[in-house]
Amino acid sequence: MTVSDLMREDVVTARPDESVGDVAKRMEKENVGSVVIERNGRPEGIVTDRDLTTRVLANGGTADGWSAEDAMTRELRTVRTDTGVMELCNELGDACVRRMPVVDDDGNLAGIVTHDDLNTLLADEQRELAQVIQAESPAY
C-alpha cells in the first residue's frame, strides 16, 4: 500500500500572506488541526493548532498581527504519492510530526496524511484480522 491509497486529497490550504486569524477560522470551519501553506501549488510550510498556540499566542501575538508565513513551520517534510506506508511511518517518526503533506512527482501538493488516517487504517486491519481469527476458531 502506498500513501496515495491513504492520503486525503482535500487539503485545507492558505497563501503565505493570509492572516493567522483567517487561517484559524479556516481550521475551525473545516474541523482540521492544520493548514498547508502553499505558493503556486507547492507546499512551503504548515500552520498547526500547536503553532498558533506556541508560536503566536505564547509570544503575545494577535490574529491580525501575524501572517501565515510568520506562523508556519518552514522545515516542511513531505512524502511522495508512491511512498510506502511503512516508509511514511518512519518519516513521521523521524520528523516528530503528526501530519505530512504529500506531493506528486513535480512537487505539487497532492494530499495530506495524518496520524489519525494511519490509526483508522490500523483499526480497520485489526477488525478484519479479528473476523478471520473468529471464523477459524473453535466455538466455546
Buried (B, 14 or more C-beta within 10 A) or exposed (E): EBBBEBBBEEBBBBBBEBBBBBBBEBBEEEEBBBBBBBEEEEBBBBBBBEBBEEBBBEEEBEBEEBBBBBBBBEEBBBBBBEBEBEBBEEBBEEBEBBBBBBBBEEEEBBBBBBEEBBEEBEEEEEEEEEEEEEEEEEEE
